[in-house]
Amino acid sequence: MRLSFLEPLYQQPGPFASVYLDTSRDAAVDDPDAAIELRRRHLRDALTAEGADRDSITAVADTVGGDTDVPGTHGQAVFTAHGHLALADELPAPPARDTAHFGTLPDTMPLIVQHAPGIPYLAVYVHYTGRHATDAVGTVRIDAEAGTWPLTRVTPGHRLHEQIPVTDWLNAAAEVGRELEGHARRIDVETVVVAGDVWARGILVRRLPVSLRGQTVTVAGVDASQPGRALLEGQLDDLFRGRMAARDRALLGAFLAARAHGGTAAEGLAAAVSALQRGRVRALFLNNHPESPLRLWIGPEPGQLALTEDELRAYGIREVSEERADAALARALVGTGAELVVVPERELRLREGVGVLLRYGEPASGA
């Protein structure tokens, strides 16, 4: 996963107030606005206790809960600095618990993890309820959405809509397929998910361009998603749950191969820090442990991180502070252009929850 979406945040000076909260508006909550207001007050108190300045707290309060146009279950991440909103992003799922942090670095890892697995996809729903014959009276309707899972849960992707007489469907399906191929190429999709009437969607699937057929999966069920949510959200959740994006899996394969041959891969926090200090990391692999007590020392620049304060000061860095290890790693990854791969522990348990694949041919220390 590339983290370029965080670059504007790290270009601003800290300290930062970082807030995560549940802003769901669904049938399970009687008065969601009242619930969000209560959470807002608790988070304000937590930021005050952590020493946040009044202006930053006010900026958080002015932003939290402002996502009234996002329906259903979701959350919100808000980052402010010096009284200004630095970044606000919708979370595809509510955080496990509401949190507030004030410190030198923004607490971005929970947001990053919610962007995973980051699978580019094309969802297609074929509406038709008439007689299964090309001389029938009626219309085939096609809704399609190109997006990245799971972000399209709360940030819908580009949609297209077509209506075609059933009498024209055999010929028109090929044209629709070419149009879908154009949308797929724009985001380099790895999966095309097709649902809807079995007869009508079967004609479409058989007429899709060859480039899409090998990526196409048909699923059962109707589109029960709400307006403003991902097309075929329920089916996509079933299909993609626990899955890694193809690019991430390829990077993981390269890491395992390099590790097996004593090459450009290493595990453990010390090895990761050493490689990030030198800007050598191609990809960092992480078992998500939000409760981890590991901490690092940092300086003002992304590559200025170390296991101890003395090590940083030995480099002549004067402004140092101790931060959560995942926050320091996230800043270093963004600053050096490295990728992050969130690895489920059932796939691979990493030493101290972290591993690195280097950019160049030199073996990694700690391999």
C-alpha positions as CSV (number, residue, x, y, z in Angstrom):
1,M,0.0,0.0,0.0
2,R,1.3,3.4,-1.0
3,L,0.9,6.1,1.7
4,S,0.9,9.2,-0.5
5,F,-2.5,10.2,0.8
6,L,-0.8,11.1,4.0
7,E,1.9,13.4,2.5
8,P,0.0,16.7,3.1
9,L,-0.5,15.8,6.7
10,Y,3.3,15.3,7.4
11,Q,4.2,18.5,5.5
12,Q,2.6,20.4,8.4
13,P,4.4,21.1,11.7
14,G,3.2,19.4,14.9
15,P,2.2,18.8,17.6
16,F,-0.9,17.1,16.4
17,A,-4.2,16.2,17.9
18,S,-5.4,12.8,16.6
19,V,-8.9,11.6,17.1
20,Y,-10.8,8.5,16.1
21,L,-14.4,8.0,16.8
22,D,-17.6,6.1,15.8
23,T,-19.8,8.5,13.8
24,S,-22.3,5.8,12.6
25,R,-25.8,6.9,11.7
26,D,-27.8,3.7,11.4
27,A,-31.0,2.1,12.7
28,A,-29.2,0.6,15.7
29,V,-28.7,4.1,17.2
30,D,-31.9,5.9,18.4
31,D,-30.3,9.4,18.4
32,P,-26.9,9.3,16.6
33,D,-26.3,13.0,16.8
34,A,-26.7,12.9,20.6
35,A,-24.3,9.9,20.8
36,I,-21.7,11.6,18.6
37,E,-22.0,14.8,20.8
38,L,-21.3,12.7,23.9
39,R,-18.2,11.1,22.2
40,R,-17.1,14.6,21.2
41,R,-17.1,15.8,24.8
42,H,-15.2,12.8,26.0
43,L,-12.6,13.2,23.4
44,R,-12.3,16.9,24.2
45,D,-11.7,16.0,27.8
46,A,-9.1,13.4,26.8
47,L,-7.2,15.9,24.6
48,T,-7.2,18.5,27.4
49,A,-5.7,15.9,29.8
50,E,-3.0,15.2,27.3
51,G,-2.1,18.9,27.1
52,A,-3.6,19.9,23.8
53,D,-3.9,23.6,23.1
54,R,-7.4,25.1,23.1
55,D,-7.3,26.0,19.4
56,S,-6.5,22.5,18.3
57,I,-9.3,21.1,20.5
58,T,-11.7,23.6,19.0
59,A,-10.7,22.6,15.5
60,V,-11.4,18.9,16.4
61,A,-14.8,19.8,17.9
62,D,-15.7,21.8,14.8
63,T,-15.0,18.8,12.5
64,V,-16.1,15.8,14.5
65,G,-19.5,14.6,13.4
66,G,-19.6,16.8,10.3
67,D,-19.9,13.7,8.0
68,T,-23.7,13.8,8.1
69,D,-23.8,12.8,4.4
70,V,-22.2,9.4,5.1
71,P,-24.9,6.9,5.9
72,G,-24.7,3.6,7.9
73,T,-21.9,2.2,10.1
74,H,-18.6,4.0,9.8
75,G,-16.1,6.2,11.8
76,Q,-14.1,9.3,11.4
77,A,-10.4,10.2,11.8
78,V,-9.5,13.9,12.5
79,F,-6.1,15.4,12.8
80,T,-5.5,19.1,13.8
81,A,-2.4,21.2,14.4
82,H,-2.0,24.7,15.8
83,G,-5.8,25.3,15.6
84,H,-6.2,24.2,12.0
85,L,-7.7,21.0,10.5
86,A,-4.8,19.0,9.0
87,L,-6.7,16.0,7.7
88,A,-10.2,14.5,8.1
89,D,-11.0,11.1,6.7
90,E,-13.9,8.7,6.8
91,L,-13.3,5.2,8.3
92,P,-15.0,2.3,6.5
93,A,-15.7,0.8,10.0
94,P,-16.0,2.3,13.4
95,P,-12.8,2.2,15.5
96,A,-12.6,-0.5,18.1
97,R,-12.8,2.3,20.7
98,D,-12.8,6.1,20.5
99,T,-9.3,7.5,21.0
100,A,-7.7,10.9,21.4
101,H,-3.9,11.6,21.3
102,F,-1.8,14.8,21.4
103,G,1.8,14.6,20.5
104,T,4.7,15.4,18.2
105,L,3.5,13.0,15.5
106,P,0.0,12.3,14.3
107,D,-1.3,8.9,15.2
108,T,-1.9,7.6,11.7
109,M,-1.6,3.9,11.9
110,P,-5.2,3.2,12.7
111,L,-6.2,5.2,9.6
112,I,-3.7,3.3,7.5
113,V,-4.9,0.0,8.7
114,Q,-8.5,0.9,7.7
115,H,-7.3,1.6,4.2
116,A,-6.2,-2.0,3.9
117,P,-6.3,-4.2,1.9
118,G,-6.8,-1.5,-0.8
119,I,-8.1,-3.8,-3.5
120,P,-8.9,-2.0,-6.8
121,Y,-12.1,-3.5,-8.2
122,L,-15.1,-3.0,-10.5
123,A,-18.6,-3.9,-9.3
124,V,-21.3,-4.5,-11.9
125,Y,-25.0,-5.1,-11.1
126,V,-27.3,-6.2,-14.0
127,H,-31.0,-5.4,-13.3
128,Y,-33.5,-7.4,-15.3
129,T,-36.8,-9.0,-14.2
130,G,-38.5,-9.9,-17.5
131,R,-38.7,-13.0,-19.7
132,H,-35.4,-14.6,-20.6
133,A,-35.5,-14.0,-24.3
134,T,-34.1,-11.4,-26.7
135,D,-37.5,-10.8,-28.2
136,A,-39.0,-9.9,-24.8
137,V,-40.3,-6.5,-23.9
138,G,-38.3,-4.8,-21.2
139,T,-35.0,-3.1,-20.4
140,V,-31.7,-4.3,-19.0
141,R,-30.1,-1.8,-16.6
142,I,-26.5,-1.9,-15.7
143,D,-25.0,-0.1,-12.7
144,A,-21.2,-0.2,-12.3
145,E,-18.7,1.3,-9.8
146,A,-15.0,1.4,-10.0
147,G,-13.3,1.8,-6.6
148,T,-10.8,0.6,-4.0
149,W,-12.0,-1.7,-1.2
150,P,-12.8,-0.9,1.5
151,L,-12.7,2.9,1.0
152,T,-15.8,2.9,-1.2
153,R,-17.9,1.8,1.7
154,V,-17.8,5.5,2.7
155,T,-16.3,7.2,-0.3
156,P,-18.1,6.0,-3.3
157,G,-16.1,5.5,-6.5
158,H,-17.0,6.5,-10.1
159,R,-20.3,5.1,-11.2
160,L,-21.9,4.5,-14.6
161,H,-25.4,3.6,-15.5
162,E,-26.8,2.2,-18.8
163,Q,-30.3,1.2,-19.9
164,I,-30.6,-1.1,-22.9
165,P,-33.7,-2.7,-24.5
166,V,-33.7,-6.4,-24.1
167,T,-34.0,-6.8,-27.9
168,D,-30.6,-5.1,-28.3
169,W,-28.9,-6.8,-25.3
170,L,-27.0,-9.5,-27.2
171,N,-25.2,-6.9,-29.3
172,A,-25.0,-4.1,-26.8
173,A,-23.4,-6.3,-24.1
174,A,-20.1,-6.3,-26.0
175,E,-20.2,-2.5,-26.2
176,V,-20.9,-2.3,-22.4
177,G,-18.0,-4.6,-21.8
178,R,-15.6,-2.4,-23.7
179,E,-16.8,0.6,-21.7
180,L,-16.3,-1.4,-18.4
181,E,-12.8,-2.2,-19.6
182,G,-11.9,1.5,-19.9
183,H,-13.0,2.1,-16.3
184,A,-11.1,-1.0,-15.2
185,R,-7.9,0.2,-16.8
186,R,-8.0,3.6,-15.2
187,I,-7.5,2.1,-11.7
188,D,-5.8,-1.1,-12.7
189,V,-8.5,-3.3,-11.2
190,E,-7.6,-6.8,-10.0
191,T,-11.2,-8.1,-9.6
192,V,-14.4,-7.6,-11.6
193,V,-17.5,-8.6,-9.5
194,V,-20.7,-9.2,-11.4
195,A,-24.2,-9.8,-9.8
196,G,-27.8,-9.6,-10.8
197,D,-30.1,-11.5,-13.1
198,V,-28.4,-14.8,-14.1
199,W,-29.4,-14.8,-17.7
200,A,-28.7,-11.1,-18.4
201,R,-25.4,-11.1,-16.5
202,G,-24.3,-14.3,-18.3
203,I,-24.6,-12.6,-21.6
204,L,-22.5,-9.7,-20.4
205,V,-19.8,-11.9,-18.9
206,R,-19.4,-13.9,-22.1
207,R,-19.0,-10.7,-24.0
208,L,-16.5,-9.0,-21.7
209,P,-13.1,-8.3,-23.3
210,V,-10.6,-11.0,-22.8
211,S,-8.5,-8.7,-20.5
212,L,-11.4,-8.8,-18.0
213,R,-12.6,-12.3,-18.2
214,G,-9.8,-13.8,-16.1
215,Q,-10.5,-11.3,-13.4
216,T,-14.3,-11.7,-13.3
217,V,-16.2,-13.3,-10.4
218,T,-20.0,-13.7,-10.4
219,V,-21.8,-13.5,-7.1
220,A,-25.4,-14.1,-6.0
221,G,-27.9,-11.8,-4.4
222,V,-29.3,-8.4,-5.0
223,D,-27.7,-5.0,-4.5
224,A,-28.9,-4.1,-1.0
225,S,-26.5,-1.2,-0.4
226,Q,-27.7,2.2,0.8
227,P,-27.3,5.4,-1.3
228,G,-23.9,6.8,-0.7
229,R,-22.4,3.4,0.1
230,A,-20.5,1.0,-2.2
231,L,-22.4,-0.8,-4.9
232,L,-22.7,-4.5,-3.9
233,E,-21.3,-3.7,-0.5
234,G,-22.4,-6.9,1.2
235,Q,-21.1,-9.1,-1.6
236,L,-17.8,-7.3,-1.7
237,D,-17.4,-7.7,2.0
238,D,-17.9,-11.4,1.8
239,L,-15.5,-11.7,-1.2
240,F,-12.7,-9.5,0.1
241,R,-12.7,-10.2,3.8
242,G,-9.3,-11.4,4.9
243,R,-7.8,-11.0,1.5
244,M,-4.6,-9.1,0.6
245,A,-4.3,-6.9,-2.5
246,A,-2.4,-8.6,-5.3
247,R,0.4,-6.0,-5.1
248,D,0.8,-6.5,-1.4
249,R,0.8,-10.3,-1.8
250,A,3.5,-10.0,-4.5
251,L,5.6,-7.9,-2.2
252,L,5.1,-10.4,0.6
253,G,6.3,-13.2,-1.8
254,A,9.4,-11.2,-2.6
255,F,10.1,-10.7,1.1
256,L,9.7,-14.4,1.9
257,A,12.0,-15.3,-1.0
258,A,14.6,-12.8,0.1
259,R,14.4,-14.0,3.7
260,A,14.8,-17.6,2.7
261,H,18.0,-16.9,0.7
262,G,19.5,-14.5,3.3
263,G,19.0,-11.6,1.0
264,T,17.4,-8.2,1.2
265,A,14.9,-8.9,3.9
266,A,15.0,-8.7,7.7
267,E,12.7,-8.9,10.7
268,G,12.5,-7.0,14.0
269,L,12.3,-3.4,15.0
270,A,16.1,-2.8,15.0
271,A,16.5,-4.0,11.5
272,A,13.5,-1.9,10.3
273,V,14.9,1.3,12.0
274,S,18.3,0.8,10.6
275,A,17.0,0.4,7.0
276,L,14.6,3.4,7.4
277,Q,17.5,5.6,8.7
278,R,19.3,5.0,5.4
279,G,16.2,5.3,3.2
280,R,16.7,1.7,2.1
281,V,13.2,0.3,2.6
282,R,11.2,-0.7,-0.4
283,A,8.3,-2.1,1.7
284,L,7.7,-2.6,5.4
285,F,5.5,-5.5,6.6
286,L,3.4,-5.1,9.7
287,N,1.3,-7.3,12.0
288,N,-1.1,-4.8,13.3
289,H,-0.7,-4.6,17.1
290,P,-2.5,-1.4,18.2
291,E,-1.8,-2.3,21.9
292,S,2.0,-2.7,21.3
293,P,4.1,-0.9,23.9
294,L,7.1,-0.5,21.6
295,R,8.4,3.1,21.3
296,L,11.1,4.9,19.3
297,W,13.0,8.1,19.6
298,I,12.6,10.6,16.7
299,G,14.0,13.8,15.4
300,P,12.4,16.5,13.2
301,E,13.0,14.6,9.9
302,P,11.3,11.4,8.8
303,G,14.5,9.3,8.7
304,Q,15.6,10.5,12.1
305,L,14.4,7.6,14.3
306,A,16.3,5.3,16.7
307,L,15.9,2.8,19.4
308,T,17.5,5.0,22.0
309,E,17.8,8.8,22.7
310,D,21.6,8.5,22.9
311,E,21.8,7.1,19.4
312,L,19.9,10.1,17.9
313,R,22.0,12.6,19.9
314,A,25.1,10.9,18.7
315,Y,24.1,11.9,15.2
316,G,24.0,15.6,16.3
317,I,20.2,15.8,16.5
318,R,19.1,18.1,19.3
319,E,15.3,18.1,19.1
320,V,14.3,14.6,20.1
321,S,11.2,13.0,21.6
322,E,9.9,9.5,22.4
323,E,6.9,8.3,20.4
324,R,4.9,5.2,19.7
325,A,6.8,3.0,17.3
326,D,4.0,2.7,14.8
327,A,3.6,6.5,14.6
328,A,7.4,6.9,14.0
329,L,7.4,4.1,11.4
330,A,4.4,5.6,9.6
331,R,6.1,9.0,9.3
332,A,9.4,7.4,8.0
333,L,7.5,5.4,5.4
334,V,5.7,8.4,4.0
335,G,8.9,10.5,4.1
336,T,11.0,7.9,2.3
337,G,8.3,6.8,-0.2
338,A,8.3,3.2,1.0
339,E,5.2,1.0,0.9
340,L,3.4,-0.6,3.8
341,V,1.9,-4.1,3.8
342,V,-0.4,-5.0,6.6
343,V,0.1,-8.8,7.1
344,P,-2.5,-10.8,9.0
345,E,-0.7,-13.0,11.6
346,R,-2.4,-16.1,10.1
347,E,-0.4,-15.4,7.0
348,L,2.9,-14.6,8.7
349,R,3.9,-13.8,12.2
350,L,6.8,-11.3,12.1
351,R,9.4,-10.8,14.8
352,E,8.3,-7.8,16.9
353,G,5.5,-7.5,14.4
354,V,7.6,-5.9,11.7
355,G,9.8,-6.8,8.7
356,V,11.4,-5.0,5.8
357,L,12.3,-5.6,2.1
358,L,15.1,-3.4,0.9
359,R,15.3,-1.5,-2.3
360,Y,18.8,-2.6,-3.4
361,G,20.9,-5.7,-3.4
362,E,22.8,-5.3,-0.2
363,P,21.8,-7.9,2.5
364,A,19.8,-6.4,5.4
365,S,21.3,-6.2,8.9
366,G,19.5,-8.6,11.2
367,A,18.5,-10.9,8.3
